[in-house]
C-alpha cells in the first residue's frame, strides 16, 4: 500500500482535519485551582476547572490605534532631535565666540608687550623725564646728600612679644 495520494480518488476531511485550529495546548506548569480530577476513558487523569473561574480576555488593538501611537512617538522623537540639534548649534556658536575672544586677547597681549618693551627703552625713559617732569642731567649739578633719622625702634623681636603679652594681661 502506497502512501502517495491517488489523484483519481476523492478524500473527505475527517476527525482532526475537520477543525485543524481547534487544538488546545496546555503547558506542564498549569494549575487548576479547586479543579475536579477525573480519570478519562483511556486512563489519563484530566482536570476540569470550575465554571466560575475567570478566563483571560485577549486584547485587540486596531491598526489605526497603532498608527496614531506610532505617529505620536515619531513626533516626540522629532521634537527631541530638533531640541538636541538646536542645543548643539548654540554650543558650537558659543565655542566660536570664545575662540574669537581668545584670539583678540592674545592680540591685545602682544600689543601691550610691544608697548612695555618700548616704554622700558632707556632713551624713551630719559626723554620722558626731561620733557614731562623737567628733570635735568646730574652732570654738572651739585649733589646734596640727605640723611633721614632712624625711625625704627631698637628693640628686639622678643621684647616686642613681651610687651604684647604684658598688654594682654
C-alpha positions as CSV (number, residue, x, y, z in Angstrom):
1,X,0.0,0.0,0.0
2,X,1.4,3.3,-1.1
3,X,1.3,6.5,1.0
4,X,1.1,8.7,-2.1
5,X,-2.2,10.3,-2.8
6,X,-4.2,8.9,-5.6
7,X,-5.5,11.7,-7.9
8,X,-8.5,9.7,-9.1
9,X,-10.0,9.2,-5.7
10,X,-11.7,11.9,-3.7
11,X,-10.9,12.4,0.0
12,X,-13.0,13.9,2.7
13,X,-11.8,15.7,5.9
14,X,-12.3,13.5,8.9
15,X,-11.6,13.8,12.7
16,X,-8.9,16.4,13.5
17,X,-8.9,17.5,9.9
18,X,-12.4,19.0,10.3
19,X,-11.2,21.5,12.8
20,X,-7.5,21.9,12.4
21,X,-7.2,25.1,14.5
22,X,-9.2,23.8,17.5
23,X,-6.2,22.2,19.2
24,X,-5.7,23.0,22.9
25,X,-2.2,23.4,24.1
26,X,-1.6,23.2,27.9
27,X,1.8,23.6,29.4
28,X,3.1,21.5,32.3
29,X,3.0,24.4,34.7
30,X,-0.8,24.9,34.5
31,X,-2.5,24.8,37.9
32,X,-6.3,24.4,38.0
33,X,-7.4,25.6,41.4
34,X,-10.1,23.6,43.0
35,X,-10.4,21.5,39.9
36,X,-12.1,18.2,39.6
37,X,-9.8,15.4,38.9
38,X,-11.2,12.5,36.9
39,X,-10.0,9.5,35.0
40,X,-10.6,9.6,31.3
41,X,-11.7,6.5,29.3
42,X,-8.1,5.9,28.1
43,X,-6.7,6.0,31.6
44,X,-5.3,9.6,31.7
45,X,-6.1,12.0,34.6
46,X,-7.7,15.2,33.5
47,X,-8.7,18.2,35.5
48,X,-11.7,20.4,34.8
49,X,-11.7,24.0,36.0
50,X,-14.9,25.1,37.8
51,X,-17.2,27.2,35.6
52,X,-16.8,30.4,37.8
53,X,-13.0,30.6,37.0
54,X,-12.2,33.9,35.3
55,X,-10.9,33.5,31.8
56,X,-8.3,35.6,30.2
57,X,-9.5,38.1,27.6
58,X,-7.4,38.8,24.6
59,X,-6.7,42.4,23.9
60,X,-7.1,43.6,20.4
61,X,-5.6,46.8,19.2
62,X,-6.7,48.3,15.9
63,X,-4.2,49.2,13.2
64,X,-5.5,52.8,13.5
65,X,-4.6,52.9,17.2
66,X,-1.1,51.5,16.5
67,X,-0.6,54.1,13.7
68,X,-1.7,57.0,15.9
69,X,0.6,55.9,18.8
70,X,3.5,55.4,16.3
71,X,2.9,58.9,14.8
72,X,2.8,60.5,18.3
73,X,6.0,58.7,19.3
74,X,7.7,59.8,16.0
75,X,6.6,63.4,16.6
76,X,8.1,63.3,20.1
77,X,11.3,61.9,18.8
78,X,11.4,64.5,16.1
79,X,11.0,67.3,18.6
80,X,13.6,65.9,20.9
81,X,16.1,65.6,18.0
82,X,15.4,69.2,17.0
83,X,16.0,70.4,20.5
84,X,19.3,68.5,20.7
85,X,20.3,69.9,17.3
86,X,19.5,73.5,18.5
87,X,21.4,73.0,21.7
88,X,24.4,71.6,19.7
89,X,24.3,74.7,17.4
90,X,24.2,77.0,20.4
91,X,27.2,75.2,22.0
92,X,29.2,75.5,18.7
93,X,28.3,79.2,18.4
94,X,29.4,79.8,21.9
95,X,32.7,77.9,21.3
96,X,33.4,80.0,18.2
97,X,32.7,83.2,20.2
98,X,35.1,82.1,23.0
99,X,37.8,81.2,20.4
100,X,37.5,84.7,18.8
101,X,37.7,86.3,22.3
102,X,40.9,84.3,23.0
103,X,42.4,85.4,19.7
104,X,41.5,89.0,20.4
105,X,43.0,88.8,23.9
106,X,46.2,87.3,22.5
107,X,46.5,90.2,20.0
108,X,46.0,92.7,22.9
109,X,48.7,90.9,24.9
110,X,51.1,91.1,22.0
111,X,50.4,94.8,21.5
112,X,50.9,95.5,25.3
113,X,54.1,93.6,25.2
114,X,55.4,95.9,22.4
115,X,54.3,99.0,24.4
116,X,56.0,97.7,27.5
117,X,59.2,96.9,25.6
118,X,59.1,100.4,24.0
119,X,58.5,102.1,27.4
120,X,61.4,100.2,29.0
121,X,63.9,101.6,26.5
122,X,66.4,103.9,28.3
123,X,66.2,106.6,25.6
124,X,62.4,106.8,25.9
125,X,62.6,107.0,29.7
126,X,65.2,109.7,29.5
127,X,63.1,111.8,27.1
128,X,60.0,111.4,29.3
129,X,62.0,112.5,32.4
130,X,63.4,115.6,30.6
131,X,60.2,116.7,28.8
132,X,57.4,115.7,31.1
133,X,58.9,116.1,34.6
134,X,61.5,118.7,33.8
135,X,64.5,117.0,35.4
136,X,68.0,117.8,34.3
137,X,71.0,115.6,34.0
138,X,73.1,115.3,37.1
139,X,76.3,116.0,35.2
140,X,77.5,119.5,36.4
141,X,75.0,119.8,39.1
142,X,75.7,119.8,42.8
143,X,74.8,116.7,44.7
144,X,73.3,117.1,48.1
145,X,73.2,114.1,50.4
146,X,70.2,113.8,52.7
147,X,70.2,111.6,55.8
148,X,67.0,110.5,57.4
149,X,66.9,109.8,61.1
150,X,66.5,106.2,62.2
151,X,62.7,105.8,62.7
152,X,62.7,102.1,63.6
153,X,62.9,101.1,67.3
154,X,66.0,99.3,68.5
155,X,64.0,96.7,70.4
156,X,64.4,93.0,69.5
157,X,61.5,90.8,68.5
158,X,61.4,89.1,71.8
159,X,61.0,92.4,73.6
160,X,58.0,93.3,71.4
161,X,56.4,89.9,72.1
162,X,56.8,90.6,75.9
163,X,55.2,94.0,75.5
164,X,52.2,92.5,73.7
165,X,51.8,89.7,76.3
166,X,52.0,92.3,79.1
167,X,49.4,94.4,77.5
168,X,47.0,91.4,77.0
169,X,47.1,90.5,80.7
